[in-house]
Amino acid sequence: MMYRLNRLFHPQSKRTLVVAVDHALFNNAAFLSGIENMEKVVQTLVDANPDAILLSPGEAVHLQKVAGRAKPALMLRADTANFYNDVLPSSRLFCEAYERVVEMAVRLDAACILLNLLQVEDYPDMLNQCVRNILKAKNECDRYGMPMGVEPLSFKKTKNGMEGDLDPAKVVTLARMAAELGADLIKTDSTEPEEEFHRVIEAASGVPVTVRGGGRASDKEVLEHTEKLVGQNVAGIIYGRNVIQHNDPKGMTRALQAVLHEGQTAKAAISHIRSEVGAGAR
């Protein structure tokens, strides 16, 4: 199991930077900006050289057909949900896992699969379905030596629609649930404030905990956020739009790795981003 999982982590820092490019699988047009040509996007990311790339089964081939050993590892998205649709369905939410996804992951030479664990206010069956998906995959993952990543996220109703619930108690409880279900890696939201995130890591009982990125933010905000999480001993970050929609994906990747793997401050790391390409607001 650890043989594959080790591919995700930097040999010195023991942390990981994963770039998520599985957005279109969730049927939201806003997620597509910047990733229309996936073959080009994946090649750009291979050149940027994060530790891993999160891809759907249908797009993973673009990474795995790249020749050579010096390329990012594959984290494979193993399910899809209609929760992220442009308009939230009024009838029924679902989260469906691929059939025999672990065999698919082995064929694609993935380092890890990733399954959702979604707790959505007023939609209790979403959590139930996610748990069923995880329970169904767990024994198969163990049989094939395929690490199982779990993404526990809590959402609450607000005047602006559904938003991530960053209440430390919610994040801690779901992360612990993921660990109890047998996760080998956890991808979750940060807490608000970030200084409480050490509680999530403690609750995960030794399972590596990574943090997802969310919406676009300025370079300064992204790097400072990452620096604070490193201070809370996070095992890694899984950012999507703040890398793939950036005008300098390679520079942003390098800046994030400087914070994660080399212990640089956000102030120092921002120098890796090329200002001449019109990078995001500083």
C-alpha positions, 0 to 999 in steps of 0.5 A, a space after each residue: 500500500 505504502 509503495 504507491 502512496 510514497 510516490 505522492 510525497 517529497 522525499 525530504 519534506 514528506 509533503 505533497 503538492 497535488 494539482 487538481 484537474 478533475 473539475 469538469 467531471 462535476 458538470 459546472 461550466 465555471 470549472 472549465 475555464 483554463 482546462 478546455 484543452 486537457 492534453 495541453 493542460 496536462 503537458 503544462 503541468 508535467 513541465 511545472 512538475 508538481 508531486 502529483 496531478 488529480 485527474 478523472 479516468 477519462 483524462 488520466 491517459 494524457 498524463 500516463 502517455 508522457 514518456 519518462 520516469 520524471 513526471 508527476 504521480 497520478 491521483 485518480 478521481 473515483 466518483 462523480 457527484 451532481 452537487 457542484 452543478 451550476 444549479 443545485 438539483 431540487 430532486 435528488 443529489 447523488 455521488 456515484 463511484 465508478 464500477 471496479 474503480 480499483 482495477 481501473 486505477 491499477 491499469 492506469 498506474 495510479 498512486 491513489 484513488 480519491 472518493 468523496 465524503 460529502 455532508 450537505 445540509 438538508 441532504 442526508 442521503 448524500 453522506 449515506 451514499 458516499 459512505 457506501 461508496 467508500 465501504 465498497 471500495 475499501 476491501 478492493 483497495 486493500 486487495 490490490 494495494 491501492 491507497 484510498 484517499 477520502 475527501 470529507 467536506 461539509 456544506 451549509 446553506 447561506 444566502 449565497 447558496 451552499 458554501 463550505 463549512 469551515 467550522 473546526 468542529 465540522 472539519 475535525 468530525 468528518 476527517 475523523 470519520 474518513 480515518 475510521 472508514 479506512 482512508 489512507 489519505 485525507 483531502 479536506 477543507 481548511 479550518 477557519 481560522 487556519 490555526 485550528 487545523 492541528 486539531 484535524 491532523 490529531 483527529 486523523 490519527 496518523 492518516 496524512 491530511 491534505 487541504 484543498 484550495 477552493 476558488 481563485 485568490 491572489 498569489 499572496 493569499 494562496 501562499 500565506 494560506 499555505 504557509 499557515 497550514 505548513 505551520 499546522 503540520 499539514 501533509 500537503 495541499 491539493 490546489 486546482 484553479 489557483 494553479 491551472 487558471 494562473 498565468 504562470 502555472 510553472 511559477 505558481 507551482 514552484 512557489 508553492 513547492 518552495 513553501 511546502 518542501 523548502 520552508 520558505 515564507 510566502 513573502 520569499 516564495 512569491 519571487 518564483 512567479 514571473 510578473 511579466 506574464 501577468 500573474 495574479 494579484 499580489 
